[in-house]
Amino acid sequence: MPRSSPRRPHLLGIDDGPFVKGQSAPVPIAAALCEGPDLLEAAAIGAFPVDGDGATEFLVAWISRLRMRASLQGVALGGITLAGLGVVDVRALARSLEVPVLVVTRKAPDNARLRGALEAAGCGERFAIAERSPAAERTADGIWLAQAGTERPHALALLEASRGKAKLPEALRIAHLFATAIVRGESHGRV
């Protein structure tokens, strides 16, 4: 995997918009590319079906087609699920894109809850993807971080260099704001 200088990394944050369980319309997916913690360089919008299968393949194909792809030095996700129960294989995503992938959350991952939701939806086989996910560890400031495609020190440096207003990477915060505004007309919630 290429190593970037984490001083002002080009990090792509990806988040899904709010949705109603079982809705037929796909969920908006927003991406924001930031250089460092304070410069928004590009944005993109996609869509993925609620509880859809193939979340990893979707992200690989979508990100690979984006004009900003060439400048990516990392990808930040706000969890390993997309549009409900679409489970992302974080290691496969990092391998396919050849950049580090960071999974950054405020709360510890709850695999028991995810397993229960997948089984209740008849998608229990997807839990194998979650089991392959890198383990999240709490950072010194209380954020949970898992990484693929790089070692922990580099992941922590990328995280630190990409933070602006919040403890989360600025690109992930902006992607959340965009995704929410697409659905609700304005951004909402803590990021």
GUMITI-669797 format. One record per residue (C-alpha): residue in three letters; x, z, y. Coordinates in steps of 0.05 Angstrom, whole numbers, plus 5000, padded with zeros to 4 digits. Each point is the difference from the previous one (the first is absolute). Example, Ala and Ser with C-alpha at 12.3 -4.5 7.8 and 13.67 -1.06 7.14 Angstrom:
<nodes>
<code = ALA, x = 5246, z = 5156, y = 4910>
<code = SER, x = 5027, z = 4987, y = 5069>
</nodes>
This chain:
<nodes>
<code = MET, x = 5000, z = 5000, y = 5000>
<code = PRO, x = 5026, z = 4984, y = 5069>
<code = ARG, x = 5019, z = 5059, y = 5041>
<code = SER, x = 4982, z = 5000, y = 5074>
<code = SER, x = 5028, z = 5043, y = 5054>
<code = PRO, x = 4945, z = 5051, y = 5009>
<code = ARG, x = 5015, z = 5006, y = 5075>
<code = ARG, x = 4943, z = 4953, y = 5020>
<code = PRO, x = 4971, z = 4974, y = 4935>
<code = HIS, x = 4947, z = 4946, y = 4997>
<code = LEU, x = 4948, z = 5038, y = 4960>
<code = LEU, x = 4933, z = 4971, y = 4979>
<code = GLY, x = 4944, z = 5051, y = 4997>
<code = ILE, x = 4938, z = 4982, y = 4959>
<code = ASP, x = 4933, z = 5036, y = 4999>
<code = ASP, x = 4929, z = 4985, y = 4978>
<code = GLY, x = 4939, z = 5008, y = 5043>
<code = PRO, x = 4942, z = 5047, y = 4986>
<code = PHE, x = 4947, z = 4976, y = 4951>
<code = VAL, x = 4939, z = 5021, y = 4962>
<code = LYS, x = 5009, z = 5010, y = 4925>
<code = GLY, x = 4970, z = 4940, y = 4964>
<code = GLN, x = 4994, z = 4955, y = 5060>
<code = SER, x = 5003, z = 4926, y = 4984>
<code = ALA, x = 5041, z = 4980, y = 5061>
<code = PRO, x = 5076, z = 5005, y = 4992>
<code = VAL, x = 5037, z = 5055, y = 5037>
<code = PRO, x = 5043, z = 4979, y = 5060>
<code = ILE, x = 5074, z = 5012, y = 4989>
<code = ALA, x = 5043, z = 5006, y = 5063>
<code = ALA, x = 5075, z = 4993, y = 5005>
<code = ALA, x = 5043, z = 5018, y = 5060>
<code = LEU, x = 5074, z = 4984, y = 5006>
<code = CYS, x = 5040, z = 5046, y = 5045>
<code = GLU, x = 5072, z = 4999, y = 5020>
<code = GLY, x = 5020, z = 5073, y = 5002>
<code = PRO, x = 4948, z = 5050, y = 5023>
<code = ASP, x = 4978, z = 4966, y = 5064>
<code = LEU, x = 4996, z = 4924, y = 4997>
<code = LEU, x = 4941, z = 4965, y = 4967>
<code = GLU, x = 5026, z = 4931, y = 4980>
<code = ALA, x = 4943, z = 4970, y = 4959>
<code = ALA, x = 4933, z = 5014, y = 4968>
<code = ALA, x = 4960, z = 4968, y = 4944>
<code = ILE, x = 4931, z = 5008, y = 4969>
<code = GLY, x = 4980, z = 4988, y = 4928>
<code = ALA, x = 4945, z = 5023, y = 4953>
<code = PHE, x = 4995, z = 5029, y = 4930>
<code = PRO, x = 4939, z = 5014, y = 4957>
<code = VAL, x = 4975, z = 5072, y = 4994>
<code = ASP, x = 5032, z = 5030, y = 4938>
<code = GLY, x = 5031, z = 4933, y = 4985>
<code = ASP, x = 5050, z = 4986, y = 4946>
<code = GLY, x = 5069, z = 4969, y = 5015>
<code = ALA, x = 5016, z = 5039, y = 5063>
<code = THR, x = 5075, z = 4992, y = 4989>
<code = GLU, x = 4995, z = 4924, y = 4989>
<code = PHE, x = 4956, z = 4994, y = 5062>
<code = LEU, x = 5050, z = 5038, y = 5044>
<code = VAL, x = 5059, z = 4960, y = 4973>
<code = ALA, x = 4965, z = 4933, y = 5013>
<code = TRP, x = 4972, z = 5020, y = 5068>
<code = ILE, x = 5064, z = 5030, y = 5027>
<code = SER, x = 5041, z = 4942, y = 4973>
<code = ARG, x = 4957, z = 4950, y = 5040>
<code = LEU, x = 5006, z = 5038, y = 5066>
<code = ARG, x = 5045, z = 4970, y = 5053>
<code = MET, x = 5030, z = 5069, y = 5011>
<code = ARG, x = 5023, z = 5004, y = 4927>
<code = ALA, x = 5071, z = 4977, y = 5016>
<code = SER, x = 5013, z = 5059, y = 5046>
<code = LEU, x = 4973, z = 5056, y = 4955>
<code = GLN, x = 5047, z = 5057, y = 4984>
<code = GLY, x = 4947, z = 5043, y = 4967>
<code = VAL, x = 4926, z = 5010, y = 4986>
<code = ALA, x = 4961, z = 5064, y = 5012>
<code = LEU, x = 4935, z = 5016, y = 4964>
<code = GLY, x = 4955, z = 5060, y = 5012>
<code = GLY, x = 4989, z = 5010, y = 4926>
<code = ILE, x = 5002, z = 4962, y = 4934>
<code = THR, x = 4928, z = 4976, y = 5003>
<code = LEU, x = 4970, z = 4942, y = 5040>
<code = ALA, x = 4926, z = 4991, y = 5016>
<code = GLY, x = 4979, z = 5058, y = 4956>
<code = LEU, x = 5027, z = 4994, y = 4929>
<code = GLY, x = 5047, z = 4941, y = 5007>
<code = VAL, x = 5064, z = 5033, y = 4974>
<code = VAL, x = 5066, z = 4974, y = 5027>
<code = ASP, x = 5062, z = 4998, y = 4955>
<code = VAL, x = 5049, z = 5023, y = 5053>
<code = ARG, x = 5062, z = 4984, y = 4959>
<code = ALA, x = 4976, z = 4929, y = 4985>
<code = LEU, x = 4983, z = 4990, y = 5073>
<code = ALA, x = 5070, z = 5021, y = 5021>
<code = ARG, x = 5032, z = 4955, y = 4946>
<code = SER, x = 4958, z = 4940, y = 5018>
<code = LEU, x = 5011, z = 5005, y = 5075>
<code = GLU, x = 5072, z = 5024, y = 4994>
<code = VAL, x = 4990, z = 5054, y = 5053>
<code = PRO, x = 4990, z = 5075, y = 4995>
<code = VAL, x = 4928, z = 5023, y = 4995>
<code = LEU, x = 4982, z = 5069, y = 5028>
<code = VAL, x = 4936, z = 5036, y = 4982>
<code = VAL, x = 4987, z = 5051, y = 5055>
<code = THR, x = 4942, z = 5049, y = 4999>
<code = ARG, x = 4981, z = 5065, y = 5034>
<code = LYS, x = 4975, z = 5031, y = 4935>
<code = ALA, x = 5031, z = 5004, y = 4931>
<code = PRO, x = 4977, z = 4945, y = 4953>
<code = ASP, x = 4943, z = 5023, y = 4954>
<code = ASN, x = 5009, z = 4962, y = 4935>
<code = ALA, x = 4946, z = 5040, y = 4964>
<code = ARG, x = 4949, z = 4979, y = 5052>
<code = LEU, x = 5023, z = 4928, y = 4998>
<code = ARG, x = 4996, z = 4999, y = 4924>
<code = GLY, x = 4929, z = 5028, y = 5002>
<code = ALA, x = 4978, z = 4948, y = 5051>
<code = LEU, x = 5031, z = 4943, y = 4961>
<code = GLU, x = 4968, z = 5023, y = 4935>
<code = ALA, x = 4932, z = 5010, y = 5034>
<code = ALA, x = 5004, z = 4929, y = 5027>
<code = GLY, x = 5019, z = 4971, y = 4932>
<code = CYS, x = 5070, z = 4984, y = 5024>
<code = GLY, x = 5038, z = 5054, y = 4961>
<code = GLU, x = 5053, z = 4951, y = 4978>
<code = ARG, x = 5025, z = 4995, y = 5072>
<code = PHE, x = 5024, z = 5072, y = 4996>
<code = ALA, x = 5061, z = 4974, y = 4963>
<code = ILE, x = 5022, z = 4968, y = 5066>
<code = ALA, x = 4994, z = 5067, y = 5035>
<code = GLU, x = 5041, z = 5033, y = 4945>
<code = ARG, x = 5056, z = 4950, y = 5014>
<code = SER, x = 5000, z = 5016, y = 5074>
<code = PRO, x = 5060, z = 5036, y = 5028>
<code = ALA, x = 4990, z = 5075, y = 5010>
<code = ALA, x = 4983, z = 5023, y = 5070>
<code = GLU, x = 5041, z = 5056, y = 5029>
<code = ARG, x = 4985, z = 5041, y = 5061>
<code = THR, x = 5045, z = 4988, y = 5060>
<code = ALA, x = 5027, z = 5055, y = 5045>
<code = ASP, x = 4943, z = 4989, y = 5049>
<code = GLY, x = 4945, z = 5002, y = 4947>
<code = ILE, x = 4987, z = 4926, y = 4988>
<code = TRP, x = 4999, z = 4974, y = 4928>
<code = LEU, x = 5046, z = 4941, y = 4987>
<code = ALA, x = 5010, z = 4957, y = 4939>
<code = GLN, x = 5046, z = 4941, y = 5001>
<code = ALA, x = 5017, z = 4939, y = 4957>
<code = GLY, x = 5055, z = 4950, y = 5010>
<code = THR, x = 5047, z = 5049, y = 5034>
<code = GLU, x = 5029, z = 5070, y = 4992>
<code = ARG, x = 4969, z = 5062, y = 5032>
<code = PRO, x = 5052, z = 5007, y = 5057>
<code = HIS, x = 4988, z = 4929, y = 5023>
<code = ALA, x = 4924, z = 5009, y = 4994>
<code = LEU, x = 5004, z = 5063, y = 5043>
<code = ALA, x = 5042, z = 4963, y = 5051>
<code = LEU, x = 4949, z = 4942, y = 5002>
<code = LEU, x = 4944, z = 5050, y = 5008>
<code = GLU, x = 5035, z = 5037, y = 5057>
<code = ALA, x = 5020, z = 4936, y = 5036>
<code = SER, x = 4929, z = 4973, y = 4998>
<code = ARG, x = 4962, z = 5060, y = 5027>
<code = GLY, x = 4972, z = 5000, y = 5069>
<code = LYS, x = 4941, z = 5042, y = 5020>
<code = ALA, x = 4984, z = 5028, y = 4932>
<code = LYS, x = 5035, z = 5024, y = 4936>
<code = LEU, x = 4979, z = 4935, y = 4967>
<code = PRO, x = 5037, z = 4935, y = 5013>
<code = GLU, x = 4973, z = 4967, y = 5064>
<code = ALA, x = 4986, z = 4935, y = 4962>
<code = LEU, x = 4955, z = 5037, y = 4951>
<code = ARG, x = 4965, z = 5037, y = 5057>
<code = ILE, x = 4987, z = 4935, y = 5037>
<code = ALA, x = 4975, z = 4965, y = 4936>
<code = HIS, x = 4951, z = 5057, y = 4990>
<code = LEU, x = 4975, z = 4992, y = 5072>
<code = PHE, x = 4990, z = 4925, y = 4991>
<code = ALA, x = 4966, z = 5006, y = 4933>
<code = THR, x = 4951, z = 5052, y = 5026>
<code = ALA, x = 4985, z = 4961, y = 5063>
<code = ILE, x = 4984, z = 4938, y = 4960>
<code = VAL, x = 4945, z = 5037, y = 4963>
<code = ARG, x = 4975, z = 5049, y = 5052>
<code = GLY, x = 5014, z = 4963, y = 5064>
<code = GLU, x = 5051, z = 5052, y = 5022>
<code = SER, x = 5052, z = 5043, y = 4967>
<code = HIS, x = 4981, z = 5068, y = 4974>
<code = GLY, x = 5031, z = 5059, y = 4964>
<code = ARG, x = 5067, z = 5035, y = 4998>
<code = VAL, x = 5060, z = 4958, y = 4986>
</nodes>
